[in-house]
Amino acid sequence: MSTHPTETDSYPRADVTPPSGSLFPHKHLLGTWNLDPVSIKHILDTAEEYVEQNRRAQKSTPKCAGLTQINLFFENSTRTLMSFEIAGKRLGMDTISMSTGTSSIKKGETLLDTAATLNAMHPDVLVMRHADSGAVKLLSEKMDCAVINAGDGRAEHPTQALLDALTIRRRKGALHGQTVVISGDVAHSRVARSNIYLLSAMGARVRLVAPPTLLPKDVDRLGVEVATRMDEGLKGADVVMMLRLQQERMQGAFLPSLREYFRFWGLTAEKLAYAKDDVLVMHPGPMNRGVEIASDVADDIDRSAIEEQVEMGVAVRMACLDILTRNLRGEAA
């Protein structure tokens, strides 16, 4: 069964031929759908080192000193943008974040013209978020430097999936064999797609739980289990990952009301009782408390890993920036 969604079928495979001995044979990080277990494990293992470094008093390293990182965000972001900024600075990079609201893009400059302008400045890494699926891939084809997808439309958000995987691996000891439930607005979620590809590649059992209106049209191509009731979907779950309702991407009637949504699909302690006793609760943020998750569940210190996900995000993004620039530093990826 194919695991390639319609929106990412066009992603290039040209960069997947590995140099001899390379653990990460990709110039860019555009998504997780084409990452093999070796590449995924390499990023996670590298990120483990940065978790420890970030907990020390001296958090910075000059490993990437002299390299330039540009963050180009066409959508608002708090966690992802700050995480990439901190990651780059802790590696010693010259880090620049562009505001599209005050740039020439706002004046009508095309994406390809922007790519040409940025390319002429010779950055070493470009981190980009865009509202349109495929926009990051398009820009990567025009850039000489490494490009990291920080979220494009409904397509992918690879670093979020990687930090989620690191969180699960650290808490559960492994990804293989874990039953991971992804619940909520799956149809509009790039986080869900990236997690489906990555977790499936690593041998996890993935189950989607959502009302029919919030399941993707191509769900039968994703190779996952599907449930439309929380009691059925949460049975035997090792991990429950709740998703935010992305009302800004909804056109039409997807829900009766927020109150009804919480009643049937919001994660409460009562519903969580269907999962395993040691279930891990996750959420990529920002959370809508009382909509997709109850506050007492989100703040449960024994089960919730939501704050840990934020911490893992910096480490994973440091690992990605490190690995994608190793060739510039004369090191093997």
N, C-alpha and C positions, 0 to 999 in steps of 0.2 A: 504494500500500500504506500502510495506517495506521501511524503511528509512536507511537500513544498506547496505553500499557499499561493494563490493566484497573484497576490500583491508582491511576492518576492521571487516568482519564477524567473524573472529577468535578471536576477543578480548574477554577476559574472563568475565564471569558474576559472578564468585565465590565470589567476594568481594562486591556484591550489597545488601546482606542481612544486614539490619541496626541493630546496637545495639539499645537497647531500648532508644527512645527519641533522637537519633542522627539526626542532620540536614544534615550531610554529611557522608553517610554510605560507604565510599570507602577508601581503604588503599592507593591507587595510584590515580593520575590524568593522565590517558592515552588518554582520548579523551572526547568529549562532547556528543557523540551519546547515552551514557547510563546515562546521568545526567537528573534527573527529575527537574521540576520547583522549588521544595523546595530547592534542593541542589544548583541550579544556583542562586536563590535569596539569599541564605545564603552567598555565595561567594561575590556577588555584594554588599550586605549590609555591609559585613565586610570590603570590599574594600573602601566603602564610608568613613568609619572612617579613613582609611589610607590616603585618598586624603586630608582630613583636616590636618592630622598630618604632611604630607609631605610639606604642605604650611607654616608650622611654622618655626621659627628660629631653634628650637630644634627638629630635625626630627627623632632622634633615640629613641629606647625603648629597655630595657634589657629583653623583654618578652621571647626571645628564646636564651638567653645567655647560653653558654655551649654546644649548639647543633652544629653539623657540617653539612655543605652543600657542596656537590661536584657538580660542573658544568662540564659535560663531553660532549663537542661539537665536533662531527665528521664533521660538516659543518661550514663554515665561518659564522659569525654572528656579528653584531654590536649592534643593538637595543635590541634583545632578551637577549644576553649574559650580556651586561651591565646592563640591567633592572633587571635581576635575581641577579647579583652581588650586586647592590645597595639595592635591596629588602632584601636580606639576611643580609647584614651589618647593615641596619637600624633596623632590628629585633634583632641585637646583636649576630648573628650567626658567627661561624668561617667559612668563605667562601673561597673555593679553586676552581680555574678554571684550568682544565687540558687541555693542548695543545696536541691533538692527533698526530700532526706532529712531535713532539719530544719525544713521549712516546713509550712504548714497543709495542703498537698497530701498530706503523709504522714498527716495526721490525718483524711483523708477528704473534703477539699474537692474539688469537681468541677473539671474543666478550665475550664468556662464561668464558674464562680464566681471562679476564679483570674484569668481574663481580665477580668472586671468589676472585680476589685480592682486589677489592674495598670493598667487603663485609667483608673481614678479618680486614679492618680498622675501621669497625663499624661506618659508617656515619649515620646520621639521615635522610637526604634527598639527593637524587640524581636527578639532573636535566640533562636531556639528549636530544641531537639533533642528528639525524642520517639520512643519505640519503636514507636508505631502509625502506619501509613501514613494520611495524611490529617489527622492531629491538628493539624499546623501550619496547614493550610488552614482548619480549623474555627475555630481561635483567631483567625486573621487576619480572619475575618468579624465578629468582635466587638471588634476593636481599632481605634482611630482612627489609631494611628501605623503607620509602615512595619513590616512583619514580614519577617524573613529566615529561611529554612529552613536550619538547620544539620544537617539529616538527619532524615528521618521514616520509620521502619520500613524497608521494602524499596523505598520509592517514589523519593525523590530526595535528592541532596546537591549542590545547584547550585554552591556556592562551591568545592567540591573539583573539579568539572569545569572551572570557570573557571580555577582555578590550574593544573590539568593542561594546559589549552589554552594558557595563557600560557607555561608551561614548554616545550611543544612548539614554539610559534611562535618563541620566542627561540632555541631550539637548531636548529630546522630552517628557519627563515625564513618559514614559512607553514603553515597548516593544510590548505588546499586541496590535494588530490592526494596527501596522505600516507596510507600504509597503516598503520592503527593496529590492533594486535592487543590485545584485552582477554581475559585468560586467568585461569581459576581459578573461584572460587565466584560465578559470574555470577547464579545464581538468587536469592541472598540479598543481592545487592549494590546498594544505592542509588547508589553511586559509578558502577557500570557503566551504570545506566540514564541518569543525568545526562550521562555522557560520550557515550553513544550518540546522544542527542538533539542535544547541542551539536556534536559532531564531524561528524555527518551534515549538520547545518544549514550548517556551514562548508565542506562539500565534501570532507571526508576519507572514505576508504574504511575502514569498520569491519568487523573480523572477530572473532568470538567463538570462543575455544578452551576447551573444558571437557569433562569426562565428561558423558554424557547426563543423569545424575542432578543435575548442577549447572547445567544450562541452564534458563532460565525457561520456563514452560509456554506463554507467548505469544511465544516467540522468532520465530515466523514473521511476526509483526506488526511487528517492529522494523526491518525493512528492512536487515538486516546479513547478512554471510556467516557461516557456521557450520562449524566443524571439531571433531572429537572426538579428533584425534591431533595432538600437538605438531609433528611433522615436516611435516604438511600445513599446519597453521595458521600456522606461523612463516615459511613461504616468502615471500621478498620483503618482509618487514615493515620499515617505517621506524621504528616505535615498538612496543615491547612493554610493556604495562601489566599487571602481575601483581596479583591480588587475594588478600586474606587469606581463609582458610577461616573462615567465621563459624559455628563449631560451636555457639555459644549460640543461634543461630536455627534450628538443624537439629533436626527431630523425626523420628526414624526412621533407617534405614541409608542414607546417601548415599555412603559410602566403604568400601572393604574395610579399609584401615588407613592411617595417616599415612605409613608407610614405602612402601606400594604407591602412594599418591598421589604422593609425591615422585618415585618411580621413573618414573611415566608422565607426570605433568603438572607436576612441579616444574621451574623454569627453571634449567638448568645451562649451562655453557659449551658443552658438546657439542650440546645442543638449540639454543642461540642461534646456532650456526653456520649454521642454515637461513635465518636472517634476513639482511638486508643487512649489509655490513661495518661501516657507520656507524650501526647500529641504536642507538636510544635506549631505555634500560631505566628503567621507572618503577614506583612502588608507592605507594599512598596511605597506607600504614602503619596500624597497627603491623605490622611484618613478623614472620612465623614463619620464621626461617632454618632451612633444611633441611627445610621442608615445602612452601612454594610457591616458594621461591627459594634458591639456593645462596649462601653468604656471599661467595665470590669474584666472583660476578656482581653482587651488591648493592653491593659495595665497589669495583667497577671504575671508577676515576676517569675513564676515557675514555668509558665508555658509560652509567654510572649517573647519573640526574638526581634521585635520591631526596631528597638534602639540598636541592637547588635547589627542589624542589616545596614544601618547608616554607618556604623564604624567599619564594617567590612567593605563598604563602598569606596572609601578612600584607599584602602589597601589594594583592592582589585584594580582600581583605576591607575594606581602607581604601577602595578604589575603590567598592565596593558601598555602604558606609556614607555616603561622600561623595555619590554620585549620588542615593541614595534620600532624602537630607535637603536637597537643593539648593532644593527649593520652599520649605522652611522658612526658608532663608537668602535668599530672593528671587532665586535663580539658576535658569536653565533647566537641566533634567536632561540 
